[in-house]
Amino acid sequence: MYFVVVGGNKLAQFLIKILLEEDHKVVVIEKDEAAAKKIAEELDVVVIIDNPTNPKTLLDADVGSADYLVVLTDSDDTNLVTALLAKEHGAKKVAVKLSKIYYNDENISKLGIDLILHPEAMMASYTAELLTKPTLIDLAFFTKGDAEILEYFADESNVAGKEIKNIKLPDNATIFALYDPKGKLIIPKPNTIIKKGYRVMVLAETESIKTLKKVIG
């Protein structure tokens, strides 16, 4: 998949790293020159140094070919304007970080935005799961509340010692992050073993919670 990521904050950097590790193509737009150069050096990714609300910038990033434009700056106004311009230039889907809570589904749908990302519920690995797995995007967790994030301690569950690929989770549920006993984030892969002492973060459709609890314990 081809992603255009707008913004160079920590969330954006973690998301870019995850997408690159999963062999997705990523182009970054960041208007701050120092931040842009840092991202280009550390992540070995193409970075366009310019204002994302400039239509030429979006054309330079070829947003018309992007599977997703992901707008993660710290300004709601910048994010909304960038999203609208990207849709005009043919971006297939647009995900936008919005900090204010009064945006509603009806208004957002009129703007053509596909996915709203609220900071209080976001982490990079979770966001990557939502962007790259259509079944999870369909949950519309961030705008409709149809899904939940659950946290388990491996020691108190049925999954300790198992590889993630061997855990039979219900449909529309995924283990999107692990934390080791020292609090270090682990981005899980199918062959990752959930060890004792780990905290397990799961995203699941609300109606699947009962089944999930039986599986996890």
PyMOL CGO cylinders between C-alpha atoms (Angstrom):
from pymol import cmd
from pymol.cgo import CYLINDER

trace = [
    CYLINDER, 0.00, 0.00, 0.00, 1.04, 3.60, -0.57, 0.3, 1, 1, 1, 1, 1, 1,
    CYLINDER, 1.04, 3.60, -0.57, 0.72, 6.04, 2.34, 0.3, 1, 1, 1, 1, 1, 1,
    CYLINDER, 0.72, 6.04, 2.34, 1.24, 9.78, 2.50, 0.3, 1, 1, 1, 1, 1, 1,
    CYLINDER, 1.24, 9.78, 2.50, 1.82, 10.78, 6.13, 0.3, 1, 1, 1, 1, 1, 1,
    CYLINDER, 1.82, 10.78, 6.13, 1.49, 14.44, 7.03, 0.3, 1, 1, 1, 1, 1, 1,
    CYLINDER, 1.49, 14.44, 7.03, 3.30, 15.55, 10.18, 0.3, 1, 1, 1, 1, 1, 1,
    CYLINDER, 3.30, 15.55, 10.18, 6.48, 14.66, 11.97, 0.3, 1, 1, 1, 1, 1, 1,
    CYLINDER, 6.48, 14.66, 11.97, 5.49, 14.29, 15.62, 0.3, 1, 1, 1, 1, 1, 1,
    CYLINDER, 5.49, 14.29, 15.62, 6.27, 11.18, 17.66, 0.3, 1, 1, 1, 1, 1, 1,
    CYLINDER, 6.27, 11.18, 17.66, 3.06, 9.40, 16.70, 0.3, 1, 1, 1, 1, 1, 1,
    CYLINDER, 3.06, 9.40, 16.70, 3.78, 10.03, 13.01, 0.3, 1, 1, 1, 1, 1, 1,
    CYLINDER, 3.78, 10.03, 13.01, 7.36, 8.78, 13.36, 0.3, 1, 1, 1, 1, 1, 1,
    CYLINDER, 7.36, 8.78, 13.36, 6.29, 5.57, 15.07, 0.3, 1, 1, 1, 1, 1, 1,
    CYLINDER, 6.29, 5.57, 15.07, 3.57, 4.99, 12.49, 0.3, 1, 1, 1, 1, 1, 1,
    CYLINDER, 3.57, 4.99, 12.49, 6.01, 5.58, 9.60, 0.3, 1, 1, 1, 1, 1, 1,
    CYLINDER, 6.01, 5.58, 9.60, 8.43, 3.08, 11.10, 0.3, 1, 1, 1, 1, 1, 1,
    CYLINDER, 8.43, 3.08, 11.10, 5.72, 0.44, 11.43, 0.3, 1, 1, 1, 1, 1, 1,
    CYLINDER, 5.72, 0.44, 11.43, 4.47, 0.96, 7.88, 0.3, 1, 1, 1, 1, 1, 1,
    CYLINDER, 4.47, 0.96, 7.88, 8.01, 0.70, 6.49, 0.3, 1, 1, 1, 1, 1, 1,
    CYLINDER, 8.01, 0.70, 6.49, 8.65, -2.48, 8.48, 0.3, 1, 1, 1, 1, 1, 1,
    CYLINDER, 8.65, -2.48, 8.48, 5.53, -3.95, 6.85, 0.3, 1, 1, 1, 1, 1, 1,
    CYLINDER, 5.53, -3.95, 6.85, 6.95, -3.04, 3.40, 0.3, 1, 1, 1, 1, 1, 1,
    CYLINDER, 6.95, -3.04, 3.40, 4.46, -0.30, 2.62, 0.3, 1, 1, 1, 1, 1, 1,
    CYLINDER, 4.46, -0.30, 2.62, 5.56, 2.68, 0.53, 0.3, 1, 1, 1, 1, 1, 1,
    CYLINDER, 5.56, 2.68, 0.53, 5.57, 5.91, 2.54, 0.3, 1, 1, 1, 1, 1, 1,
    CYLINDER, 5.57, 5.91, 2.54, 6.08, 9.56, 1.63, 0.3, 1, 1, 1, 1, 1, 1,
    CYLINDER, 6.08, 9.56, 1.63, 6.10, 12.14, 4.41, 0.3, 1, 1, 1, 1, 1, 1,
    CYLINDER, 6.10, 12.14, 4.41, 5.09, 15.81, 4.33, 0.3, 1, 1, 1, 1, 1, 1,
    CYLINDER, 5.09, 15.81, 4.33, 6.56, 17.99, 7.10, 0.3, 1, 1, 1, 1, 1, 1,
    CYLINDER, 6.56, 17.99, 7.10, 6.86, 21.77, 6.91, 0.3, 1, 1, 1, 1, 1, 1,
    CYLINDER, 6.86, 21.77, 6.91, 9.50, 22.13, 9.63, 0.3, 1, 1, 1, 1, 1, 1,
    CYLINDER, 9.50, 22.13, 9.63, 12.87, 21.73, 7.92, 0.3, 1, 1, 1, 1, 1, 1,
    CYLINDER, 12.87, 21.73, 7.92, 14.78, 20.44, 10.96, 0.3, 1, 1, 1, 1, 1, 1,
    CYLINDER, 14.78, 20.44, 10.96, 12.10, 17.86, 11.79, 0.3, 1, 1, 1, 1, 1, 1,
    CYLINDER, 12.10, 17.86, 11.79, 11.88, 16.79, 8.15, 0.3, 1, 1, 1, 1, 1, 1,
    CYLINDER, 11.88, 16.79, 8.15, 15.61, 16.23, 7.83, 0.3, 1, 1, 1, 1, 1, 1,
    CYLINDER, 15.61, 16.23, 7.83, 15.65, 14.24, 11.07, 0.3, 1, 1, 1, 1, 1, 1,
    CYLINDER, 15.65, 14.24, 11.07, 12.89, 11.95, 9.81, 0.3, 1, 1, 1, 1, 1, 1,
    CYLINDER, 12.89, 11.95, 9.81, 14.59, 11.48, 6.44, 0.3, 1, 1, 1, 1, 1, 1,
    CYLINDER, 14.59, 11.48, 6.44, 17.88, 10.54, 8.10, 0.3, 1, 1, 1, 1, 1, 1,
    CYLINDER, 17.88, 10.54, 8.10, 16.52, 8.27, 10.82, 0.3, 1, 1, 1, 1, 1, 1,
    CYLINDER, 16.52, 8.27, 10.82, 13.79, 6.50, 8.85, 0.3, 1, 1, 1, 1, 1, 1,
    CYLINDER, 13.79, 6.50, 8.85, 15.30, 6.54, 5.35, 0.3, 1, 1, 1, 1, 1, 1,
    CYLINDER, 15.30, 6.54, 5.35, 12.10, 7.81, 3.78, 0.3, 1, 1, 1, 1, 1, 1,
    CYLINDER, 12.10, 7.81, 3.78, 11.28, 10.50, 1.24, 0.3, 1, 1, 1, 1, 1, 1,
    CYLINDER, 11.28, 10.50, 1.24, 10.22, 13.69, 3.01, 0.3, 1, 1, 1, 1, 1, 1,
    CYLINDER, 10.22, 13.69, 3.01, 8.69, 16.70, 1.27, 0.3, 1, 1, 1, 1, 1, 1,
    CYLINDER, 8.69, 16.70, 1.27, 9.49, 19.88, 3.18, 0.3, 1, 1, 1, 1, 1, 1,
    CYLINDER, 9.49, 19.88, 3.18, 6.51, 22.16, 2.64, 0.3, 1, 1, 1, 1, 1, 1,
    CYLINDER, 6.51, 22.16, 2.64, 3.14, 23.23, 3.97, 0.3, 1, 1, 1, 1, 1, 1,
    CYLINDER, 3.14, 23.23, 3.97, 0.60, 20.40, 3.49, 0.3, 1, 1, 1, 1, 1, 1,
    CYLINDER, 0.60, 20.40, 3.49, -2.18, 22.91, 2.79, 0.3, 1, 1, 1, 1, 1, 1,
    CYLINDER, -2.18, 22.91, 2.79, -0.38, 23.95, -0.39, 0.3, 1, 1, 1, 1, 1, 1,
    CYLINDER, -0.38, 23.95, -0.39, -2.07, 22.02, -3.24, 0.3, 1, 1, 1, 1, 1, 1,
    CYLINDER, -2.07, 22.02, -3.24, 1.28, 21.72, -5.06, 0.3, 1, 1, 1, 1, 1, 1,
    CYLINDER, 1.28, 21.72, -5.06, 2.72, 19.91, -2.04, 0.3, 1, 1, 1, 1, 1, 1,
    CYLINDER, 2.72, 19.91, -2.04, 0.01, 17.28, -2.23, 0.3, 1, 1, 1, 1, 1, 1,
    CYLINDER, 0.01, 17.28, -2.23, 0.55, 16.89, -5.97, 0.3, 1, 1, 1, 1, 1, 1,
    CYLINDER, 0.55, 16.89, -5.97, 4.29, 16.46, -5.36, 0.3, 1, 1, 1, 1, 1, 1,
    CYLINDER, 4.29, 16.46, -5.36, 3.42, 13.65, -2.93, 0.3, 1, 1, 1, 1, 1, 1,
    CYLINDER, 3.42, 13.65, -2.93, 1.15, 12.08, -5.57, 0.3, 1, 1, 1, 1, 1, 1,
    CYLINDER, 1.15, 12.08, -5.57, -1.81, 11.87, -3.20, 0.3, 1, 1, 1, 1, 1, 1,
    CYLINDER, -1.81, 11.87, -3.20, -4.00, 10.81, -6.10, 0.3, 1, 1, 1, 1, 1, 1,
    CYLINDER, -4.00, 10.81, -6.10, -2.21, 7.46, -6.06, 0.3, 1, 1, 1, 1, 1, 1,
    CYLINDER, -2.21, 7.46, -6.06, -2.21, 7.10, -2.28, 0.3, 1, 1, 1, 1, 1, 1,
    CYLINDER, -2.21, 7.10, -2.28, -4.22, 4.32, -0.67, 0.3, 1, 1, 1, 1, 1, 1,
    CYLINDER, -4.22, 4.32, -0.67, -4.34, 6.49, 2.45, 0.3, 1, 1, 1, 1, 1, 1,
    CYLINDER, -4.34, 6.49, 2.45, -3.44, 10.04, 3.36, 0.3, 1, 1, 1, 1, 1, 1,
    CYLINDER, -3.44, 10.04, 3.36, -2.86, 10.15, 7.12, 0.3, 1, 1, 1, 1, 1, 1,
    CYLINDER, -2.86, 10.15, 7.12, -2.86, 13.66, 8.59, 0.3, 1, 1, 1, 1, 1, 1,
    CYLINDER, -2.86, 13.66, 8.59, -1.30, 13.85, 12.06, 0.3, 1, 1, 1, 1, 1, 1,
    CYLINDER, -1.30, 13.85, 12.06, -0.21, 17.43, 12.70, 0.3, 1, 1, 1, 1, 1, 1,
    CYLINDER, -0.21, 17.43, 12.70, -1.07, 19.10, 16.00, 0.3, 1, 1, 1, 1, 1, 1,
    CYLINDER, -1.07, 19.10, 16.00, -3.46, 21.57, 14.34, 0.3, 1, 1, 1, 1, 1, 1,
    CYLINDER, -3.46, 21.57, 14.34, -7.06, 20.50, 13.70, 0.3, 1, 1, 1, 1, 1, 1,
    CYLINDER, -7.06, 20.50, 13.70, -7.48, 23.31, 11.18, 0.3, 1, 1, 1, 1, 1, 1,
    CYLINDER, -7.48, 23.31, 11.18, -4.41, 22.23, 9.21, 0.3, 1, 1, 1, 1, 1, 1,
    CYLINDER, -4.41, 22.23, 9.21, -5.55, 18.62, 9.31, 0.3, 1, 1, 1, 1, 1, 1,
    CYLINDER, -5.55, 18.62, 9.31, -9.05, 19.37, 8.04, 0.3, 1, 1, 1, 1, 1, 1,
    CYLINDER, -9.05, 19.37, 8.04, -7.88, 21.65, 5.23, 0.3, 1, 1, 1, 1, 1, 1,
    CYLINDER, -7.88, 21.65, 5.23, -5.24, 19.12, 4.16, 0.3, 1, 1, 1, 1, 1, 1,
    CYLINDER, -5.24, 19.12, 4.16, -7.85, 16.35, 4.13, 0.3, 1, 1, 1, 1, 1, 1,
    CYLINDER, -7.85, 16.35, 4.13, -10.25, 18.36, 1.99, 0.3, 1, 1, 1, 1, 1, 1,
    CYLINDER, -10.25, 18.36, 1.99, -7.53, 19.28, -0.51, 0.3, 1, 1, 1, 1, 1, 1,
    CYLINDER, -7.53, 19.28, -0.51, -6.33, 15.68, -0.68, 0.3, 1, 1, 1, 1, 1, 1,
    CYLINDER, -6.33, 15.68, -0.68, -9.82, 14.43, -1.49, 0.3, 1, 1, 1, 1, 1, 1,
    CYLINDER, -9.82, 14.43, -1.49, -10.06, 17.02, -4.26, 0.3, 1, 1, 1, 1, 1, 1,
    CYLINDER, -10.06, 17.02, -4.26, -6.81, 15.66, -5.68, 0.3, 1, 1, 1, 1, 1, 1,
    CYLINDER, -6.81, 15.66, -5.68, -8.03, 12.08, -5.69, 0.3, 1, 1, 1, 1, 1, 1,
    CYLINDER, -8.03, 12.08, -5.69, -6.80, 10.52, -2.43, 0.3, 1, 1, 1, 1, 1, 1,
    CYLINDER, -6.80, 10.52, -2.43, -8.66, 7.21, -2.07, 0.3, 1, 1, 1, 1, 1, 1,
    CYLINDER, -8.66, 7.21, -2.07, -9.01, 7.41, 1.71, 0.3, 1, 1, 1, 1, 1, 1,
    CYLINDER, -9.01, 7.41, 1.71, -8.13, 10.02, 4.30, 0.3, 1, 1, 1, 1, 1, 1,
    CYLINDER, -8.13, 10.02, 4.30, -7.50, 9.53, 8.02, 0.3, 1, 1, 1, 1, 1, 1,
    CYLINDER, -7.50, 9.53, 8.02, -7.30, 12.65, 10.16, 0.3, 1, 1, 1, 1, 1, 1,
    CYLINDER, -7.30, 12.65, 10.16, -6.23, 13.30, 13.74, 0.3, 1, 1, 1, 1, 1, 1,
    CYLINDER, -6.23, 13.30, 13.74, -8.69, 15.64, 15.46, 0.3, 1, 1, 1, 1, 1, 1,
    CYLINDER, -8.69, 15.64, 15.46, -8.32, 16.77, 19.07, 0.3, 1, 1, 1, 1, 1, 1,
    CYLINDER, -8.32, 16.77, 19.07, -11.66, 18.50, 19.58, 0.3, 1, 1, 1, 1, 1, 1,
    CYLINDER, -11.66, 18.50, 19.58, -14.55, 16.31, 20.69, 0.3, 1, 1, 1, 1, 1, 1,
    CYLINDER, -14.55, 16.31, 20.69, -17.45, 18.18, 19.09, 0.3, 1, 1, 1, 1, 1, 1,
    CYLINDER, -17.45, 18.18, 19.09, -16.94, 16.89, 15.56, 0.3, 1, 1, 1, 1, 1, 1,
    CYLINDER, -16.94, 16.89, 15.56, -19.75, 14.46, 14.74, 0.3, 1, 1, 1, 1, 1, 1,
    CYLINDER, -19.75, 14.46, 14.74, -20.23, 11.71, 12.19, 0.3, 1, 1, 1, 1, 1, 1,
    CYLINDER, -20.23, 11.71, 12.19, -22.63, 13.66, 9.99, 0.3, 1, 1, 1, 1, 1, 1,
    CYLINDER, -22.63, 13.66, 9.99, -20.31, 16.64, 9.59, 0.3, 1, 1, 1, 1, 1, 1,
    CYLINDER, -20.31, 16.64, 9.59, -17.27, 14.47, 9.04, 0.3, 1, 1, 1, 1, 1, 1,
    CYLINDER, -17.27, 14.47, 9.04, -19.01, 12.38, 6.37, 0.3, 1, 1, 1, 1, 1, 1,
    CYLINDER, -19.01, 12.38, 6.37, -19.92, 15.55, 4.50, 0.3, 1, 1, 1, 1, 1, 1,
    CYLINDER, -19.92, 15.55, 4.50, -16.24, 16.40, 4.37, 0.3, 1, 1, 1, 1, 1, 1,
    CYLINDER, -16.24, 16.40, 4.37, -15.39, 13.01, 2.88, 0.3, 1, 1, 1, 1, 1, 1,
    CYLINDER, -15.39, 13.01, 2.88, -13.12, 11.96, 5.73, 0.3, 1, 1, 1, 1, 1, 1,
    CYLINDER, -13.12, 11.96, 5.73, -12.90, 8.19, 6.10, 0.3, 1, 1, 1, 1, 1, 1,
    CYLINDER, -12.90, 8.19, 6.10, -11.37, 7.75, 9.54, 0.3, 1, 1, 1, 1, 1, 1,
    CYLINDER, -11.37, 7.75, 9.54, -11.08, 10.05, 12.56, 0.3, 1, 1, 1, 1, 1, 1,
    CYLINDER, -11.08, 10.05, 12.56, -8.19, 9.49, 14.95, 0.3, 1, 1, 1, 1, 1, 1,
    CYLINDER, -8.19, 9.49, 14.95, -8.66, 10.85, 18.46, 0.3, 1, 1, 1, 1, 1, 1,
    CYLINDER, -8.66, 10.85, 18.46, -5.39, 11.40, 20.39, 0.3, 1, 1, 1, 1, 1, 1,
    CYLINDER, -5.39, 11.40, 20.39, -6.70, 9.94, 23.65, 0.3, 1, 1, 1, 1, 1, 1,
    CYLINDER, -6.70, 9.94, 23.65, -7.28, 6.58, 21.97, 0.3, 1, 1, 1, 1, 1, 1,
    CYLINDER, -7.28, 6.58, 21.97, -4.29, 6.48, 19.66, 0.3, 1, 1, 1, 1, 1, 1,
    CYLINDER, -4.29, 6.48, 19.66, -1.00, 4.66, 19.52, 0.3, 1, 1, 1, 1, 1, 1,
    CYLINDER, -1.00, 4.66, 19.52, 1.07, 3.99, 16.44, 0.3, 1, 1, 1, 1, 1, 1,
    CYLINDER, 1.07, 3.99, 16.44, 0.70, 0.21, 16.23, 0.3, 1, 1, 1, 1, 1, 1,
    CYLINDER, 0.70, 0.21, 16.23, -3.08, 0.48, 16.74, 0.3, 1, 1, 1, 1, 1, 1,
    CYLINDER, -3.08, 0.48, 16.74, -3.35, 3.14, 14.05, 0.3, 1, 1, 1, 1, 1, 1,
    CYLINDER, -3.35, 3.14, 14.05, -1.33, 0.98, 11.64, 0.3, 1, 1, 1, 1, 1, 1,
    CYLINDER, -1.33, 0.98, 11.64, -3.70, -1.93, 12.23, 0.3, 1, 1, 1, 1, 1, 1,
    CYLINDER, -3.70, -1.93, 12.23, -6.69, 0.28, 11.43, 0.3, 1, 1, 1, 1, 1, 1,
    CYLINDER, -6.69, 0.28, 11.43, -5.15, 1.65, 8.26, 0.3, 1, 1, 1, 1, 1, 1,
    CYLINDER, -5.15, 1.65, 8.26, -3.92, -1.64, 6.80, 0.3, 1, 1, 1, 1, 1, 1,
    CYLINDER, -3.92, -1.64, 6.80, -6.74, -4.01, 7.78, 0.3, 1, 1, 1, 1, 1, 1,
    CYLINDER, -6.74, -4.01, 7.78, -10.09, -3.11, 6.17, 0.3, 1, 1, 1, 1, 1, 1,
    CYLINDER, -10.09, -3.11, 6.17, -12.09, -5.31, 8.53, 0.3, 1, 1, 1, 1, 1, 1,
    CYLINDER, -12.09, -5.31, 8.53, -10.86, -3.24, 11.44, 0.3, 1, 1, 1, 1, 1, 1,
    CYLINDER, -10.86, -3.24, 11.44, -11.48, 0.03, 9.65, 0.3, 1, 1, 1, 1, 1, 1,
    CYLINDER, -11.48, 0.03, 9.65, -15.08, -1.09, 9.19, 0.3, 1, 1, 1, 1, 1, 1,
    CYLINDER, -15.08, -1.09, 9.19, -15.44, -1.08, 12.97, 0.3, 1, 1, 1, 1, 1, 1,
    CYLINDER, -15.44, -1.08, 12.97, -15.23, 2.74, 12.83, 0.3, 1, 1, 1, 1, 1, 1,
    CYLINDER, -15.23, 2.74, 12.83, -14.01, 2.62, 16.42, 0.3, 1, 1, 1, 1, 1, 1,
    CYLINDER, -14.01, 2.62, 16.42, -12.95, 6.22, 16.65, 0.3, 1, 1, 1, 1, 1, 1,
    CYLINDER, -12.95, 6.22, 16.65, -16.21, 7.73, 15.47, 0.3, 1, 1, 1, 1, 1, 1,
    CYLINDER, -16.21, 7.73, 15.47, -18.90, 5.27, 16.50, 0.3, 1, 1, 1, 1, 1, 1,
    CYLINDER, -18.90, 5.27, 16.50, -17.63, 3.49, 19.59, 0.3, 1, 1, 1, 1, 1, 1,
    CYLINDER, -17.63, 3.49, 19.59, -18.39, 0.07, 18.11, 0.3, 1, 1, 1, 1, 1, 1,
    CYLINDER, -18.39, 0.07, 18.11, -15.13, -1.41, 19.34, 0.3, 1, 1, 1, 1, 1, 1,
    CYLINDER, -15.13, -1.41, 19.34, -13.09, -1.43, 22.51, 0.3, 1, 1, 1, 1, 1, 1,
    CYLINDER, -13.09, -1.43, 22.51, -9.48, -1.65, 23.59, 0.3, 1, 1, 1, 1, 1, 1,
    CYLINDER, -9.48, -1.65, 23.59, -8.93, -4.24, 26.30, 0.3, 1, 1, 1, 1, 1, 1,
    CYLINDER, -8.93, -4.24, 26.30, -5.83, -4.85, 28.36, 0.3, 1, 1, 1, 1, 1, 1,
    CYLINDER, -5.83, -4.85, 28.36, -4.82, -8.22, 29.83, 0.3, 1, 1, 1, 1, 1, 1,
    CYLINDER, -4.82, -8.22, 29.83, -1.92, -9.46, 31.90, 0.3, 1, 1, 1, 1, 1, 1,
    CYLINDER, -1.92, -9.46, 31.90, -0.50, -12.56, 30.26, 0.3, 1, 1, 1, 1, 1, 1,
    CYLINDER, -0.50, -12.56, 30.26, 0.00, -14.26, 33.63, 0.3, 1, 1, 1, 1, 1, 1,
    CYLINDER, 0.00, -14.26, 33.63, -3.73, -14.10, 34.29, 0.3, 1, 1, 1, 1, 1, 1,
    CYLINDER, -3.73, -14.10, 34.29, -4.81, -15.25, 30.83, 0.3, 1, 1, 1, 1, 1, 1,
    CYLINDER, -4.81, -15.25, 30.83, -4.90, -18.31, 28.59, 0.3, 1, 1, 1, 1, 1, 1,
    CYLINDER, -4.90, -18.31, 28.59, -2.43, -16.88, 26.07, 0.3, 1, 1, 1, 1, 1, 1,
    CYLINDER, -2.43, -16.88, 26.07, 0.85, -16.91, 27.99, 0.3, 1, 1, 1, 1, 1, 1,
    CYLINDER, 0.85, -16.91, 27.99, 3.48, -18.93, 26.15, 0.3, 1, 1, 1, 1, 1, 1,
    CYLINDER, 3.48, -18.93, 26.15, 1.56, -19.00, 22.87, 0.3, 1, 1, 1, 1, 1, 1,
    CYLINDER, 1.56, -19.00, 22.87, 2.48, -17.55, 19.49, 0.3, 1, 1, 1, 1, 1, 1,
    CYLINDER, 2.48, -17.55, 19.49, -0.04, -14.94, 18.37, 0.3, 1, 1, 1, 1, 1, 1,
    CYLINDER, -0.04, -14.94, 18.37, -0.81, -16.84, 15.16, 0.3, 1, 1, 1, 1, 1, 1,
    CYLINDER, -0.81, -16.84, 15.16, -1.94, -19.82, 17.25, 0.3, 1, 1, 1, 1, 1, 1,
    CYLINDER, -1.94, -19.82, 17.25, -4.43, -17.83, 19.33, 0.3, 1, 1, 1, 1, 1, 1,
    CYLINDER, -4.43, -17.83, 19.33, -7.93, -18.25, 17.89, 0.3, 1, 1, 1, 1, 1, 1,
    CYLINDER, -7.93, -18.25, 17.89, -9.33, -14.76, 18.35, 0.3, 1, 1, 1, 1, 1, 1,
    CYLINDER, -9.33, -14.76, 18.35, -12.89, -13.96, 17.27, 0.3, 1, 1, 1, 1, 1, 1,
    CYLINDER, -12.89, -13.96, 17.27, -13.49, -12.16, 13.99, 0.3, 1, 1, 1, 1, 1, 1,
    CYLINDER, -13.49, -12.16, 13.99, -12.71, -8.45, 14.04, 0.3, 1, 1, 1, 1, 1, 1,
    CYLINDER, -12.71, -8.45, 14.04, -10.33, -8.72, 16.98, 0.3, 1, 1, 1, 1, 1, 1,
    CYLINDER, -10.33, -8.72, 16.98, -6.58, -8.28, 16.97, 0.3, 1, 1, 1, 1, 1, 1,
    CYLINDER, -6.58, -8.28, 16.97, -3.68, -8.15, 19.40, 0.3, 1, 1, 1, 1, 1, 1,
    CYLINDER, -3.68, -8.15, 19.40, -2.09, -4.86, 18.40, 0.3, 1, 1, 1, 1, 1, 1,
    CYLINDER, -2.09, -4.86, 18.40, 0.52, -4.25, 21.10, 0.3, 1, 1, 1, 1, 1, 1,
    CYLINDER, 0.52, -4.25, 21.10, 2.44, -5.89, 23.92, 0.3, 1, 1, 1, 1, 1, 1,
    CYLINDER, 2.44, -5.89, 23.92, 4.39, -4.38, 26.80, 0.3, 1, 1, 1, 1, 1, 1,
    CYLINDER, 4.39, -4.38, 26.80, 7.19, -6.26, 28.53, 0.3, 1, 1, 1, 1, 1, 1,
    CYLINDER, 7.19, -6.26, 28.53, 7.62, -6.13, 32.33, 0.3, 1, 1, 1, 1, 1, 1,
    CYLINDER, 7.62, -6.13, 32.33, 9.82, -3.02, 31.97, 0.3, 1, 1, 1, 1, 1, 1,
    CYLINDER, 9.82, -3.02, 31.97, 7.12, -1.20, 30.02, 0.3, 1, 1, 1, 1, 1, 1,
    CYLINDER, 7.12, -1.20, 30.02, 8.82, -1.47, 26.63, 0.3, 1, 1, 1, 1, 1, 1,
    CYLINDER, 8.82, -1.47, 26.63, 6.43, -1.50, 23.68, 0.3, 1, 1, 1, 1, 1, 1,
    CYLINDER, 6.43, -1.50, 23.68, 6.58, -4.58, 21.46, 0.3, 1, 1, 1, 1, 1, 1,
    CYLINDER, 6.58, -4.58, 21.46, 4.90, -4.47, 18.07, 0.3, 1, 1, 1, 1, 1, 1,
    CYLINDER, 4.90, -4.47, 18.07, 3.65, -8.05, 17.69, 0.3, 1, 1, 1, 1, 1, 1,
    CYLINDER, 3.65, -8.05, 17.69, 4.11, -10.24, 14.64, 0.3, 1, 1, 1, 1, 1, 1,
    CYLINDER, 4.11, -10.24, 14.64, 2.34, -13.56, 13.96, 0.3, 1, 1, 1, 1, 1, 1,
    CYLINDER, 2.34, -13.56, 13.96, 5.21, -15.57, 15.45, 0.3, 1, 1, 1, 1, 1, 1,
    CYLINDER, 5.21, -15.57, 15.45, 5.62, -13.35, 18.53, 0.3, 1, 1, 1, 1, 1, 1,
    CYLINDER, 5.62, -13.35, 18.53, 5.34, -15.37, 21.74, 0.3, 1, 1, 1, 1, 1, 1,
    CYLINDER, 5.34, -15.37, 21.74, 3.35, -13.79, 24.55, 0.3, 1, 1, 1, 1, 1, 1,
    CYLINDER, 3.35, -13.79, 24.55, 5.58, -14.28, 27.56, 0.3, 1, 1, 1, 1, 1, 1,
    CYLINDER, 5.58, -14.28, 27.56, 4.67, -14.19, 31.22, 0.3, 1, 1, 1, 1, 1, 1,
    CYLINDER, 4.67, -14.19, 31.22, 4.82, -10.68, 32.59, 0.3, 1, 1, 1, 1, 1, 1,
    CYLINDER, 4.82, -10.68, 32.59, 3.60, -9.13, 29.35, 0.3, 1, 1, 1, 1, 1, 1,
    CYLINDER, 3.60, -9.13, 29.35, 0.62, -6.80, 29.13, 0.3, 1, 1, 1, 1, 1, 1,
    CYLINDER, 0.62, -6.80, 29.13, -1.53, -7.62, 26.11, 0.3, 1, 1, 1, 1, 1, 1,
    CYLINDER, -1.53, -7.62, 26.11, -3.51, -4.92, 24.27, 0.3, 1, 1, 1, 1, 1, 1,
    CYLINDER, -3.51, -4.92, 24.27, -6.46, -6.12, 22.18, 0.3, 1, 1, 1, 1, 1, 1,
    CYLINDER, -6.46, -6.12, 22.18, -8.79, -4.27, 19.81, 0.3, 1, 1, 1, 1, 1, 1,
    CYLINDER, -8.79, -4.27, 19.81, -12.18, -5.98, 19.39, 0.3, 1, 1, 1, 1, 1, 1,
    CYLINDER, -12.18, -5.98, 19.39, -15.66, -5.28, 18.11, 0.3, 1, 1, 1, 1, 1, 1,
    CYLINDER, -15.66, -5.28, 18.11, -17.96, -4.70, 21.05, 0.3, 1, 1, 1, 1, 1, 1,
    CYLINDER, -17.96, -4.70, 21.05, -20.23, -7.61, 20.19, 0.3, 1, 1, 1, 1, 1, 1,
    CYLINDER, -20.23, -7.61, 20.19, -17.18, -9.92, 20.15, 0.3, 1, 1, 1, 1, 1, 1,
    CYLINDER, -17.18, -9.92, 20.15, -16.07, -9.05, 23.68, 0.3, 1, 1, 1, 1, 1, 1,
    CYLINDER, -16.07, -9.05, 23.68, -17.76, -12.02, 25.34, 0.3, 1, 1, 1, 1, 1, 1,
    CYLINDER, -17.76, -12.02, 25.34, -16.14, -14.46, 22.93, 0.3, 1, 1, 1, 1, 1, 1,
    CYLINDER, -16.14, -14.46, 22.93, -12.79, -12.71, 23.32, 0.3, 1, 1, 1, 1, 1, 1,
    CYLINDER, -12.79, -12.71, 23.32, -12.91, -13.03, 27.09, 0.3, 1, 1, 1, 1, 1, 1,
    CYLINDER, -12.91, -13.03, 27.09, -13.48, -16.76, 26.78, 0.3, 1, 1, 1, 1, 1, 1,
    CYLINDER, -13.48, -16.76, 26.78, -10.43, -17.05, 24.50, 0.3, 1, 1, 1, 1, 1, 1,
    CYLINDER, -10.43, -17.05, 24.50, -8.14, -14.83, 26.56, 0.3, 1, 1, 1, 1, 1, 1,
    CYLINDER, -8.14, -14.83, 26.56, -9.46, -15.91, 29.95, 0.3, 1, 1, 1, 1, 1, 1,
]
cmd.load_cgo(trace, "trace")
